[in-house]
């Protein structure tokens, strides 16, 4: 079989396949293509800005840090609980929330200047002490959390291994704050 006949057969087969699969997906293919095209334009814009910053910013930049911050910006724009963690930050978070190295066994976030319990982890000091999702920790060992970063508050709560910590907790449905010793 000569090359032109083989090429014609291959092109015909591909066109037939495209026509058949195109008929099955209907009108949404055009919409999907438009959305995909717009997504690629936005990604190209991101790439252009990234390259411009790398080439023309007044100080040297760290490429990995730029990309990490861009990813974090994308995720934090979704909701207050989404963010990007690089591998080191993720390992640190696991240590802080799994009850290891003096950890309490709670997943926390910062909300309105205080630490909010996202969830206690089963069979950890926090879960055994009755901590609940949506509890607010306002003081650690008598020190107000207001003004601390989440990282500082978590470090203060962790403390050394085999040490205890006194948390002042505000819980919806209870009139007064109460203390929990872990």
VMD Tcl script that builds the backbone (N, CA, C; Angstrom):
set m [mol new atoms 546]
animate dup $m
set s [atomselect $m all]
$s set {name element resname resid chain x y z} {
  {N N UNK 1 A 0.864 -1.165 0.000}
  {CA C UNK 1 A 0.000 0.000 0.000}
  {C C UNK 1 A 0.909 1.225 0.000}
  {N N UNK 2 A 0.609 2.206 -0.867}
  {CA C UNK 2 A 1.509 3.355 -0.898}
  {C C UNK 2 A 1.196 4.323 0.244}
  {N N UNK 3 A 2.143 5.243 0.469}
  {CA C UNK 3 A 2.052 6.134 1.626}
  {C C UNK 3 A 0.839 7.051 1.565}
  {N N UNK 4 A 0.459 7.540 0.395}
  {CA C UNK 4 A -0.664 8.481 0.305}
  {C C UNK 4 A -1.989 7.786 0.618}
  {N N UNK 5 A -2.142 6.529 0.192}
  {CA C UNK 5 A -3.369 5.795 0.507}
  {C C UNK 5 A -3.435 5.523 2.007}
  {N N UNK 6 A -2.300 5.120 2.593}
  {CA C UNK 6 A -2.244 4.857 4.024}
  {C C UNK 6 A -2.537 6.127 4.823}
  {N N UNK 7 A -1.964 7.240 4.397}
  {CA C UNK 7 A -2.208 8.515 5.074}
  {C C UNK 7 A -3.671 8.911 4.942}
  {N N UNK 8 A -4.243 8.733 3.771}
  {CA C UNK 8 A -5.657 9.059 3.565}
  {C C UNK 8 A -6.554 8.204 4.441}
  {N N UNK 9 A -6.232 6.923 4.543}
  {CA C UNK 9 A -7.003 6.020 5.396}
  {C C UNK 9 A -6.918 6.464 6.861}
  {N N UNK 10 A -5.709 6.817 7.322}
  {CA C UNK 10 A -5.514 7.240 8.710}
  {C C UNK 10 A -6.288 8.522 8.994}
  {N N UNK 11 A -6.213 9.487 8.087}
  {CA C UNK 11 A -6.931 10.750 8.274}
  {C C UNK 11 A -8.433 10.497 8.277}
  {N N UNK 12 A -8.902 9.678 7.363}
  {CA C UNK 12 A -10.331 9.359 7.302}
  {C C UNK 12 A -10.815 8.688 8.573}
  {N N UNK 13 A -10.026 7.766 9.091}
  {CA C UNK 13 A -10.383 7.073 10.325}
  {C C UNK 13 A -10.452 8.053 11.493}
  {N N UNK 14 A -9.455 8.923 11.587}
  {CA C UNK 14 A -9.447 9.906 12.671}
  {C C UNK 14 A -10.631 10.852 12.570}
  {N N UNK 15 A -10.943 11.313 11.358}
  {CA C UNK 15 A -12.084 12.213 11.175}
  {C C UNK 15 A -13.395 11.508 11.511}
  {N N UNK 16 A -13.512 10.259 11.104}
  {CA C UNK 16 A -14.726 9.499 11.425}
  {C C UNK 16 A -14.871 9.328 12.933}
  {N N UNK 17 A -13.777 8.985 13.591}
  {CA C UNK 17 A -13.798 8.826 15.041}
  {C C UNK 17 A -14.182 10.139 15.719}
  {N N UNK 18 A -13.599 11.231 15.245}
  {CA C UNK 18 A -13.910 12.539 15.824}
  {C C UNK 18 A -15.372 12.893 15.611}
  {N N UNK 19 A -15.890 12.605 14.431}
  {CA C UNK 19 A -17.297 12.921 14.153}
  {C C UNK 19 A -18.224 12.088 15.028}
  {N N UNK 20 A -17.914 10.811 15.186}
  {CA C UNK 20 A -18.765 9.934 15.994}
  {C C UNK 20 A -18.731 10.353 17.460}
  {N N UNK 21 A -17.550 10.569 17.998}
  {CA C UNK 21 A -17.468 10.956 19.410}
  {C C UNK 21 A -18.008 12.358 19.614}
  {N N UNK 22 A -17.864 13.215 18.632}
  {CA C UNK 22 A -18.417 14.564 18.731}
  {C C UNK 22 A -19.922 14.542 18.785}
  {N N UNK 23 A -20.546 13.643 18.051}
  {CA C UNK 23 A -22.005 13.554 18.072}
  {C C UNK 23 A -22.501 13.086 19.427}
  {N N UNK 24 A -21.747 12.238 20.086}
  {CA C UNK 24 A -22.168 11.720 21.386}
  {C C UNK 24 A -22.059 12.763 22.489}
  {N N UNK 25 A -21.132 13.693 22.365}
  {CA C UNK 25 A -20.963 14.675 23.431}
  {C C UNK 25 A -21.801 15.913 23.198}
  {N N UNK 26 A -22.287 16.144 22.012}
  {CA C UNK 26 A -23.238 17.213 21.738}
  {C C UNK 26 A -22.661 18.605 21.845}
  {N N UNK 27 A -23.523 19.550 22.188}
  {CA C UNK 27 A -23.209 20.969 22.176}
  {C C UNK 27 A -22.164 21.341 23.215}
  {N N UNK 28 A -22.078 20.589 24.280}
  {CA C UNK 28 A -21.170 20.962 25.354}
  {C C UNK 28 A -19.714 20.961 24.924}
  {N N UNK 29 A -19.384 20.272 23.831}
  {CA C UNK 29 A -17.999 20.294 23.362}
  {C C UNK 29 A -17.558 21.707 23.034}
  {N N UNK 30 A -18.415 22.469 22.388}
  {CA C UNK 30 A -18.075 23.853 22.065}
  {C C UNK 30 A -17.870 24.669 23.319}
  {N N UNK 31 A -18.731 24.457 24.299}
  {CA C UNK 31 A -18.598 25.168 25.560}
  {C C UNK 31 A -17.334 24.728 26.290}
  {N N UNK 32 A -17.079 23.436 26.285}
  {CA C UNK 32 A -15.878 22.921 26.951}
  {C C UNK 32 A -14.633 23.484 26.291}
  {N N UNK 33 A -14.635 23.547 24.956}
  {CA C UNK 33 A -13.486 24.090 24.249}
  {C C UNK 33 A -13.290 25.558 24.603}
  {N N UNK 34 A -14.385 26.322 24.655}
  {CA C UNK 34 A -14.285 27.742 24.999}
  {C C UNK 34 A -13.758 27.909 26.421}
  {N N UNK 35 A -14.277 27.113 27.361}
  {CA C UNK 35 A -13.804 27.192 28.744}
  {C C UNK 35 A -12.340 26.789 28.845}
  {N N UNK 36 A -11.987 25.712 28.152}
  {CA C UNK 36 A -10.600 25.241 28.162}
  {C C UNK 36 A -9.686 26.295 27.559}
  {N N UNK 37 A -10.135 26.891 26.466}
  {CA C UNK 37 A -9.346 27.920 25.804}
  {C C UNK 37 A -9.134 29.112 26.735}
  {N N UNK 38 A -10.185 29.527 27.443}
  {CA C UNK 38 A -10.070 30.635 28.379}
  {C C UNK 38 A -9.132 30.270 29.532}
  {N N UNK 39 A -9.214 29.037 30.010}
  {CA C UNK 39 A -8.322 28.583 31.075}
  {C C UNK 39 A -6.869 28.664 30.628}
  {N N UNK 40 A -6.595 28.209 29.406}
  {CA C UNK 40 A -5.220 28.269 28.910}
  {C C UNK 40 A -4.757 29.705 28.718}
  {N N UNK 41 A -5.661 30.601 28.331}
  {CA C UNK 41 A -5.285 32.020 28.223}
  {C C UNK 41 A -4.899 32.560 29.596}
  {N N UNK 42 A -5.675 32.197 30.620}
  {CA C UNK 42 A -5.368 32.651 31.971}
  {C C UNK 42 A -4.036 32.071 32.462}
  {N N UNK 43 A -3.804 30.799 32.159}
  {CA C UNK 43 A -2.526 30.190 32.547}
  {C C UNK 43 A -1.364 30.831 31.801}
  {N N UNK 44 A -1.582 31.179 30.539}
  {CA C UNK 44 A -0.543 31.896 29.789}
  {C C UNK 44 A -0.273 33.254 30.414}
  {N N UNK 45 A -1.332 33.943 30.842}
  {CA C UNK 45 A -1.163 35.224 31.518}
  {C C UNK 45 A -0.342 35.037 32.789}
  {N N UNK 46 A -0.666 34.002 33.563}
  {CA C UNK 46 A 0.103 33.714 34.767}
  {C C UNK 46 A 1.577 33.498 34.421}
  {N N UNK 47 A 1.822 32.694 33.384}
  {CA C UNK 47 A 3.198 32.437 32.961}
  {C C UNK 47 A 3.910 33.710 32.539}
  {N N UNK 48 A 3.206 34.591 31.828}
  {CA C UNK 48 A 3.803 35.864 31.409}
  {C C UNK 48 A 4.170 36.722 32.615}
  {N N UNK 49 A 3.264 36.815 33.580}
  {CA C UNK 49 A 3.539 37.606 34.781}
  {C C UNK 49 A 4.694 36.986 35.562}
  {N N UNK 50 A 4.684 35.676 35.693}
  {CA C UNK 50 A 5.757 34.966 36.393}
  {C C UNK 50 A 7.114 35.283 35.764}
  {N N UNK 51 A 7.186 35.183 34.437}
  {CA C UNK 51 A 8.448 35.469 33.739}
  {C C UNK 51 A 8.855 36.930 33.882}
  {N N UNK 52 A 7.883 37.836 33.839}
  {CA C UNK 52 A 8.185 39.264 33.991}
  {C C UNK 52 A 8.756 39.538 35.380}
  {N N UNK 53 A 8.161 38.928 36.408}
  {CA C UNK 53 A 8.665 39.101 37.771}
  {C C UNK 53 A 10.080 38.540 37.876}
  {N N UNK 54 A 10.301 37.363 37.332}
  {CA C UNK 54 A 11.638 36.748 37.385}
  {C C UNK 54 A 12.681 37.621 36.710}
  {N N UNK 55 A 12.304 38.219 35.580}
  {CA C UNK 55 A 13.268 38.979 34.780}
  {C C UNK 55 A 13.452 40.414 35.259}
  {N N UNK 56 A 12.400 41.039 35.788}
  {CA C UNK 56 A 12.473 42.480 35.990}
  {C C UNK 56 A 12.226 42.954 37.417}
  {N N UNK 57 A 11.969 42.048 38.349}
  {CA C UNK 57 A 11.724 42.503 39.711}
  {C C UNK 57 A 13.010 43.078 40.283}
  {N N UNK 58 A 12.891 44.047 41.187}
  {CA C UNK 58 A 14.068 44.766 41.676}
  {C C UNK 58 A 15.012 43.902 42.500}
  {N N UNK 59 A 14.521 42.826 43.058}
  {CA C UNK 59 A 15.361 41.912 43.830}
  {C C UNK 59 A 15.237 40.515 43.247}
  {N N UNK 60 A 16.226 39.656 43.469}
  {CA C UNK 60 A 16.108 38.273 42.984}
  {C C UNK 60 A 14.910 37.584 43.640}
  {N N UNK 61 A 14.266 36.706 42.892}
  {CA C UNK 61 A 13.094 36.000 43.413}
  {C C UNK 61 A 13.380 34.507 43.500}
  {N N UNK 62 A 12.642 33.855 44.355}
  {CA C UNK 62 A 12.718 32.406 44.511}
  {C C UNK 62 A 11.543 31.811 43.740}
  {N N UNK 63 A 11.836 31.125 42.628}
  {CA C UNK 63 A 10.780 30.589 41.763}
  {C C UNK 63 A 9.810 29.692 42.525}
  {N N UNK 64 A 10.343 28.793 43.329}
  {CA C UNK 64 A 9.485 27.862 44.067}
  {C C UNK 64 A 8.561 28.621 45.017}
  {N N UNK 65 A 9.082 29.654 45.664}
  {CA C UNK 65 A 8.278 30.452 46.592}
  {C C UNK 65 A 7.177 31.197 45.844}
  {N N UNK 66 A 7.497 31.733 44.661}
  {CA C UNK 66 A 6.482 32.426 43.859}
  {C C UNK 66 A 5.340 31.480 43.491}
  {N N UNK 67 A 5.686 30.295 43.022}
  {CA C UNK 67 A 4.659 29.325 42.622}
  {C C UNK 67 A 3.863 28.869 43.841}
  {N N UNK 68 A 4.548 28.587 44.948}
  {CA C UNK 68 A 3.874 28.153 46.172}
  {C C UNK 68 A 2.875 29.209 46.643}
  {N N UNK 69 A 3.287 30.477 46.615}
  {CA C UNK 69 A 2.384 31.549 47.037}
  {C C UNK 69 A 1.211 31.717 46.078}
  {N N UNK 70 A 1.448 31.505 44.784}
  {CA C UNK 70 A 0.353 31.585 43.808}
  {C C UNK 70 A -0.664 30.473 44.062}
  {N N UNK 71 A -0.172 29.268 44.324}
  {CA C UNK 71 A -1.070 28.144 44.620}
  {C C UNK 71 A -1.849 28.425 45.901}
  {N N UNK 72 A -1.153 28.926 46.917}
  {CA C UNK 72 A -1.827 29.234 48.175}
  {C C UNK 72 A -2.896 30.301 47.971}
  {N N UNK 73 A -2.594 31.317 47.164}
  {CA C UNK 73 A -3.587 32.353 46.873}
  {C C UNK 73 A -4.822 31.783 46.206}
  {N N UNK 74 A -4.608 30.853 45.277}
  {CA C UNK 74 A -5.734 30.226 44.587}
  {C C UNK 74 A -6.607 29.464 45.586}
  {N N UNK 75 A -5.987 28.701 46.467}
  {CA C UNK 75 A -6.748 27.881 47.409}
  {C C UNK 75 A -7.417 28.708 48.501}
  {N N UNK 76 A -6.728 29.732 49.012}
  {CA C UNK 76 A -7.338 30.544 50.070}
  {C C UNK 76 A -8.496 31.371 49.541}
  {N N UNK 77 A -8.550 31.594 48.235}
  {CA C UNK 77 A -9.686 32.334 47.673}
  {C C UNK 77 A -10.956 31.481 47.642}
  {N N UNK 78 A -10.830 30.175 47.811}
  {CA C UNK 78 A -11.996 29.287 47.768}
  {C C UNK 78 A -12.845 29.384 49.033}
  {N N UNK 79 A -12.196 29.305 50.190}
  {CA C UNK 79 A -12.903 29.382 51.465}
  {C C UNK 79 A -11.857 29.563 52.560}
  {N N UNK 80 A -12.275 29.920 53.773}
  {CA C UNK 80 A -11.291 30.205 54.820}
  {C C UNK 80 A -10.534 28.986 55.342}
  {N N UNK 81 A -10.926 27.784 54.942}
  {CA C UNK 81 A -10.275 26.583 55.467}
  {C C UNK 81 A -9.312 25.936 54.483}
  {N N UNK 82 A -9.238 26.456 53.262}
  {CA C UNK 82 A -8.367 25.858 52.251}
  {C C UNK 82 A -7.077 26.655 52.139}
  {N N UNK 83 A -5.979 25.950 52.121}
  {CA C UNK 83 A -4.684 26.583 51.888}
  {C C UNK 83 A -3.706 25.510 51.441}
  {N N UNK 84 A -2.605 25.959 50.876}
  {CA C UNK 84 A -1.576 25.047 50.386}
  {C C UNK 84 A -0.529 24.856 51.470}
  {N N UNK 85 A -0.105 23.627 51.647}
  {CA C UNK 85 A 0.993 23.337 52.555}
  {C C UNK 85 A 2.085 22.636 51.777}
  {N N UNK 86 A 3.279 23.211 51.824}
  {CA C UNK 86 A 4.398 22.505 51.209}
  {C C UNK 86 A 4.698 21.278 52.074}
  {N N UNK 87 A 5.538 20.376 51.597}
  {CA C UNK 87 A 5.775 19.135 52.357}
  {C C UNK 87 A 6.228 19.358 53.798}
  {N N UNK 88 A 7.094 20.342 54.041}
  {CA C UNK 88 A 7.564 20.588 55.405}
  {C C UNK 88 A 6.427 21.087 56.291}
  {N N UNK 89 A 5.654 22.033 55.791}
  {CA C UNK 89 A 4.528 22.558 56.563}
  {C C UNK 89 A 3.522 21.454 56.853}
  {N N UNK 90 A 3.287 20.583 55.862}
  {CA C UNK 90 A 2.354 19.471 56.051}
  {C C UNK 90 A 2.849 18.523 57.148}
  {N N UNK 91 A 4.141 18.191 57.127}
  {CA C UNK 91 A 4.696 17.315 58.170}
  {C C UNK 91 A 4.554 17.966 59.545}
  {N N UNK 92 A 4.848 19.289 59.612}
  {CA C UNK 92 A 4.708 20.002 60.886}
  {C C UNK 92 A 3.265 19.965 61.377}
  {N N UNK 93 A 2.317 20.158 60.457}
  {CA C UNK 93 A 0.902 20.133 60.823}
  {C C UNK 93 A 0.510 18.755 61.339}
  {N N UNK 94 A 1.020 17.709 60.703}
  {CA C UNK 94 A 0.704 16.358 61.162}
  {C C UNK 94 A 1.226 16.131 62.572}
  {N N UNK 95 A 2.427 16.611 62.846}
  {CA C UNK 95 A 2.996 16.470 64.184}
  {C C UNK 95 A 2.133 17.221 65.184}
  {N N UNK 96 A 1.691 18.427 64.806}
  {CA C UNK 96 A 0.920 19.262 65.724}
  {C C UNK 96 A -0.467 18.698 65.986}
  {N N UNK 97 A -1.038 17.987 65.034}
  {CA C UNK 97 A -2.424 17.557 65.196}
  {C C UNK 97 A -2.573 16.083 65.545}
  {N N UNK 98 A -1.522 15.327 65.541}
  {CA C UNK 98 A -1.651 13.895 65.783}
  {C C UNK 98 A -1.276 13.490 67.206}
  {N N UNK 99 A -1.012 14.439 68.068}
  {CA C UNK 99 A -0.706 14.098 69.448}
  {C C UNK 99 A 0.717 13.634 69.649}
  {N N UNK 100 A 1.580 13.818 68.680}
  {CA C UNK 100 A 2.973 13.420 68.818}
  {C C UNK 100 A 3.775 14.603 69.351}
  {N N UNK 101 A 4.870 14.318 70.018}
  {CA C UNK 101 A 5.782 15.333 70.519}
  {C C UNK 101 A 5.055 16.388 71.356}
  {N N UNK 102 A 4.172 15.937 72.214}
  {CA C UNK 102 A 3.466 16.869 73.086}
  {C C UNK 102 A 2.248 17.490 72.434}
  {N N UNK 103 A 1.853 17.016 71.269}
  {CA C UNK 103 A 0.687 17.585 70.588}
  {C C UNK 103 A -0.600 17.214 71.296}
  {N N UNK 104 A -1.636 17.987 71.010}
  {CA C UNK 104 A -2.920 17.796 71.687}
  {C C UNK 104 A -3.870 16.897 70.927}
  {N N UNK 105 A -3.681 16.807 69.616}
  {CA C UNK 105 A -4.582 15.993 68.811}
  {C C UNK 105 A -5.794 16.752 68.326}
  {N N UNK 106 A -5.589 18.007 67.929}
  {CA C UNK 106 A -6.684 18.787 67.363}
  {C C UNK 106 A -6.215 19.471 66.090}
  {N N UNK 107 A -7.132 19.559 65.155}
  {CA C UNK 107 A -6.883 20.348 63.953}
  {C C UNK 107 A -7.517 21.702 64.207}
  {N N UNK 108 A -6.745 22.766 64.015}
  {CA C UNK 108 A -7.213 24.105 64.361}
  {C C UNK 108 A -7.001 25.079 63.213}
  {N N UNK 109 A -7.709 26.189 63.300}
  {CA C UNK 109 A -7.532 27.304 62.379}
  {C C UNK 109 A -7.658 28.575 63.212}
  {N N UNK 110 A -7.343 29.705 62.614}
  {CA C UNK 110 A -7.484 30.979 63.314}
  {C C UNK 110 A -8.736 31.661 62.779}
  {N N UNK 111 A -9.591 32.121 63.676}
  {CA C UNK 111 A -10.810 32.821 63.269}
  {C C UNK 111 A -11.083 33.948 64.258}
  {N N UNK 112 A -11.228 35.146 63.742}
  {CA C UNK 112 A -11.521 36.325 64.573}
  {C C UNK 112 A -10.517 36.502 65.707}
  {N N UNK 113 A -9.260 36.203 65.434}
  {CA C UNK 113 A -8.207 36.429 66.412}
  {C C UNK 113 A -8.049 35.363 67.472}
  {N N UNK 114 A -8.860 34.313 67.429}
  {CA C UNK 114 A -8.707 33.211 68.382}
  {C C UNK 114 A -8.598 31.898 67.621}
  {N N UNK 115 A -8.174 30.874 68.315}
  {CA C UNK 115 A -8.006 29.562 67.694}
  {C C UNK 115 A -9.353 28.845 67.696}
  {N N UNK 116 A -9.748 28.371 66.533}
  {CA C UNK 116 A -10.996 27.617 66.395}
  {C C UNK 116 A -10.646 26.154 66.161}
  {N N UNK 117 A -11.294 25.273 66.894}
  {CA C UNK 117 A -11.086 23.837 66.716}
  {C C UNK 117 A -11.867 23.398 65.484}
  {N N UNK 118 A -11.152 22.875 64.489}
  {CA C UNK 118 A -11.808 22.316 63.311}
  {C C UNK 118 A -12.335 20.938 63.674}
  {N N UNK 119 A -11.472 20.124 64.252}
  {CA C UNK 119 A -11.903 18.805 64.721}
  {C C UNK 119 A -10.864 18.235 65.679}
  {N N UNK 120 A -11.320 17.595 66.756}
  {CA C UNK 120 A -10.377 16.819 67.557}
  {C C UNK 120 A -10.148 15.480 66.859}
  {N N UNK 121 A -8.979 14.950 66.995}
  {CA C UNK 121 A -8.647 13.670 66.372}
  {C C UNK 121 A -8.923 12.566 67.393}
  {N N UNK 122 A -9.594 11.523 66.929}
  {CA C UNK 122 A -9.999 10.424 67.812}
  {C C UNK 122 A -8.825 9.884 68.622}
  {N N UNK 123 A -9.125 9.535 69.866}
  {CA C UNK 123 A -8.185 8.887 70.778}
  {C C UNK 123 A -6.919 9.713 71.005}
  {N N UNK 124 A -7.101 11.016 71.190}
  {CA C UNK 124 A -5.998 11.915 71.528}
  {C C UNK 124 A -6.388 12.666 72.797}
  {N N UNK 125 A -5.450 13.356 73.431}
  {CA C UNK 125 A -5.808 14.102 74.644}
  {C C UNK 125 A -6.988 15.063 74.441}
  {N N UNK 126 A -7.038 15.740 73.318}
  {CA C UNK 126 A -8.129 16.700 73.083}
  {C C UNK 126 A -9.484 16.006 72.988}
  {N N UNK 127 A -9.543 14.888 72.281}
  {CA C UNK 127 A -10.837 14.194 72.163}
  {C C UNK 127 A -11.251 13.588 73.504}
  {N N UNK 128 A -10.297 13.061 74.252}
  {CA C UNK 128 A -10.617 12.485 75.565}
  {C C UNK 128 A -11.076 13.560 76.550}
  {N N UNK 129 A -10.588 14.787 76.382}
  {CA C UNK 129 A -10.978 15.888 77.275}
  {C C UNK 129 A -12.302 16.523 76.864}
  {N N UNK 130 A -12.874 16.065 75.752}
  {CA C UNK 130 A -14.183 16.567 75.342}
  {C C UNK 130 A -14.166 17.770 74.418}
  {N N UNK 131 A -13.012 18.087 73.839}
  {CA C UNK 131 A -12.967 19.193 72.876}
  {C C UNK 131 A -13.867 18.846 71.700}
  {N N UNK 132 A -14.519 19.866 71.135}
  {CA C UNK 132 A -15.463 19.657 70.041}
  {C C UNK 132 A -15.142 20.576 68.865}
  {N N UNK 133 A -15.587 20.181 67.676}
  {CA C UNK 133 A -15.472 21.104 66.542}
  {C C UNK 133 A -16.200 22.406 66.877}
  {N N UNK 134 A -15.644 23.508 66.420}
  {CA C UNK 134 A -16.190 24.862 66.623}
  {C C UNK 134 A -15.993 25.403 68.029}
  {N N UNK 135 A -15.250 24.703 68.898}
  {CA C UNK 135 A -14.830 25.305 70.160}
  {C C UNK 135 A -13.821 26.399 69.828}
  {N N UNK 136 A -13.834 27.462 70.616}
  {CA C UNK 136 A -12.864 28.543 70.438}
  {C C UNK 136 A -11.934 28.563 71.636}
  {N N UNK 137 A -10.645 28.532 71.372}
  {CA C UNK 137 A -9.640 28.597 72.427}
  {C C UNK 137 A -9.204 30.050 72.518}
  {N N UNK 138 A -9.452 30.671 73.681}
  {CA C UNK 138 A -9.167 32.100 73.832}
  {C C UNK 138 A -7.899 32.383 74.633}
  {N N UNK 139 A -7.505 31.439 75.495}
  {CA C UNK 139 A -6.310 31.614 76.326}
  {C C UNK 139 A -5.551 30.289 76.399}
  {N N UNK 140 A -4.238 30.404 76.490}
  {CA C UNK 140 A -3.373 29.233 76.681}
  {C C UNK 140 A -2.559 29.487 77.938}
  {N N UNK 141 A -2.742 28.651 78.939}
  {CA C UNK 141 A -2.080 28.838 80.236}
  {C C UNK 141 A -2.282 30.259 80.760}
  {N N UNK 142 A -3.500 30.787 80.578}
  {CA C UNK 142 A -3.840 32.118 81.085}
  {C C UNK 142 A -3.443 33.272 80.183}
  {N N UNK 143 A -2.709 32.999 79.119}
  {CA C UNK 143 A -2.275 34.050 78.193}
  {C C UNK 143 A -3.279 34.184 77.056}
  {N N UNK 144 A -3.792 35.408 76.822}
  {CA C UNK 144 A -4.746 35.586 75.720}
  {C C UNK 144 A -4.112 35.263 74.366}
  {N N UNK 145 A -4.890 34.654 73.499}
  {CA C UNK 145 A -4.418 34.306 72.159}
  {C C UNK 145 A -4.478 35.508 71.230}
  {N N UNK 146 A -5.404 36.416 71.497}
  {CA C UNK 146 A -5.585 37.582 70.641}
  {C C UNK 146 A -4.244 38.266 70.391}
  {N N UNK 147 A -3.879 38.404 69.137}
  {CA C UNK 147 A -2.605 39.004 68.759}
  {C C UNK 147 A -1.544 37.988 68.371}
  {N N UNK 148 A -1.752 36.721 68.707}
  {CA C UNK 148 A -0.803 35.668 68.314}
  {C C UNK 148 A -1.108 35.213 66.891}
  {N N UNK 149 A -0.101 34.685 66.232}
  {CA C UNK 149 A -0.340 33.992 64.969}
  {C C UNK 149 A -0.792 32.574 65.302}
  {N N UNK 150 A -1.381 31.910 64.329}
  {CA C UNK 150 A -1.793 30.520 64.548}
  {C C UNK 150 A -0.583 29.664 64.896}
  {N N UNK 151 A 0.513 29.888 64.198}
  {CA C UNK 151 A 1.724 29.111 64.448}
  {C C UNK 151 A 2.217 29.308 65.883}
  {N N UNK 152 A 2.213 30.562 66.358}
  {CA C UNK 152 A 2.646 30.830 67.737}
  {C C UNK 152 A 1.723 30.153 68.746}
  {N N UNK 153 A 0.420 30.230 68.491}
  {CA C UNK 153 A -0.544 29.608 69.400}
  {C C UNK 153 A -0.362 28.092 69.433}
  {N N UNK 154 A -0.159 27.485 68.263}
  {CA C UNK 154 A 0.033 26.032 68.202}
  {C C UNK 154 A 1.313 25.646 68.931}
  {N N UNK 155 A 2.385 26.403 68.727}
  {CA C UNK 155 A 3.637 26.106 69.436}
  {C C UNK 155 A 3.437 26.180 70.950}
  {N N UNK 156 A 2.701 27.189 71.396}
  {CA C UNK 156 A 2.456 27.350 72.833}
  {C C UNK 156 A 1.581 26.211 73.373}
  {N N UNK 157 A 0.605 25.769 72.577}
  {CA C UNK 157 A -0.252 24.659 73.015}
  {C C UNK 157 A 0.515 23.345 73.061}
  {N N UNK 158 A 1.402 23.141 72.106}
  {CA C UNK 158 A 2.146 21.872 72.060}
  {C C UNK 158 A 3.009 21.703 73.283}
  {N N UNK 159 A 3.809 22.676 73.555}
  {CA C UNK 159 A 4.704 22.574 74.696}
  {C C UNK 159 A 5.618 21.375 74.595}
  {N N UNK 160 A 6.411 21.167 75.614}
  {CA C UNK 160 A 7.292 20.000 75.631}
  {C C UNK 160 A 6.487 18.714 75.807}
  {N N UNK 161 A 7.064 17.606 75.377}
  {CA C UNK 161 A 6.413 16.299 75.555}
  {C C UNK 161 A 6.174 16.055 77.042}
  {N N UNK 162 A 5.061 15.411 77.347}
  {CA C UNK 162 A 4.667 15.051 78.718}
  {C C UNK 162 A 4.380 16.254 79.615}
  {N N UNK 163 A 4.148 17.417 79.018}
  {CA C UNK 163 A 3.759 18.576 79.819}
  {C C UNK 163 A 2.260 18.794 79.643}
  {N N UNK 164 A 1.662 19.548 80.556}
  {CA C UNK 164 A 0.234 19.837 80.430}
  {C C UNK 164 A 0.053 21.292 80.016}
  {N N UNK 165 A -1.126 21.569 79.493}
  {CA C UNK 165 A -1.458 22.921 79.072}
  {C C UNK 165 A -2.903 23.184 79.486}
  {N N UNK 166 A -3.178 24.410 79.914}
  {CA C UNK 166 A -4.523 24.798 80.312}
  {C C UNK 166 A -5.109 25.701 79.228}
  {N N UNK 167 A -6.196 25.251 78.614}
  {CA C UNK 167 A -6.858 26.011 77.558}
  {C C UNK 167 A -8.156 26.593 78.092}
  {N N UNK 168 A -8.392 27.862 77.802}
  {CA C UNK 168 A -9.687 28.470 78.102}
  {C C UNK 168 A -10.510 28.390 76.831}
  {N N UNK 169 A -11.698 27.788 76.958}
  {CA C UNK 169 A -12.519 27.460 75.794}
  {C C UNK 169 A -13.862 28.181 75.884}
  {N N UNK 170 A -14.295 28.709 74.736}
  {CA C UNK 170 A -15.643 29.261 74.598}
  {C C UNK 170 A -16.387 28.324 73.662}
  {N N UNK 171 A -17.574 27.885 74.122}
  {CA C UNK 171 A -18.365 26.943 73.330}
  {C C UNK 171 A -19.776 27.506 73.167}
  {N N UNK 172 A -20.272 27.432 71.948}
  {CA C UNK 172 A -21.638 27.875 71.689}
  {C C UNK 172 A -22.600 27.055 72.547}
  {N N UNK 173 A -23.553 27.743 73.167}
  {CA C UNK 173 A -24.511 27.061 74.027}
  {C C UNK 173 A -24.128 27.100 75.499}
  {N N UNK 174 A -22.912 27.524 75.800}
  {CA C UNK 174 A -22.479 27.685 77.195}
  {C C UNK 174 A -22.267 29.167 77.445}
  {N N UNK 175 A -22.771 29.637 78.562}
  {CA C UNK 175 A -22.696 31.070 78.851}
  {C C UNK 175 A -21.290 31.527 79.201}
  {N N UNK 176 A -20.560 30.717 79.910}
  {CA C UNK 176 A -19.250 31.119 80.418}
  {C C UNK 176 A -18.130 30.314 79.764}
  {N N UNK 177 A -16.969 30.951 79.573}
  {CA C UNK 177 A -15.796 30.179 79.135}
  {C C UNK 177 A -15.440 29.159 80.218}
  {N N UNK 178 A -14.775 28.086 79.817}
  {CA C UNK 178 A -14.357 27.068 80.781}
  {C C UNK 178 A -12.945 26.618 80.436}
  {N N UNK 179 A -12.278 26.043 81.409}
  {CA C UNK 179 A -10.901 25.600 81.222}
  {C C UNK 179 A -10.851 24.104 80.959}
  {N N UNK 180 A -9.926 23.732 80.092}
  {CA C UNK 180 A -9.664 22.328 79.789}
  {C C UNK 180 A -8.165 22.115 79.973}
  {N N UNK 181 A -7.818 21.157 80.829}
  {CA C UNK 181 A -6.401 20.850 81.042}
  {C C UNK 181 A -6.047 19.621 80.228}
  {N N UNK 182 A -5.055 19.762 79.401}
  {CA C UNK 182 A -4.593 18.653 78.560}
  {C C UNK 182 A -3.142 18.343 78.875}
}
mol reanalyze $m
mol bondsrecalc $m
mol representation Tube
mol addrep $m
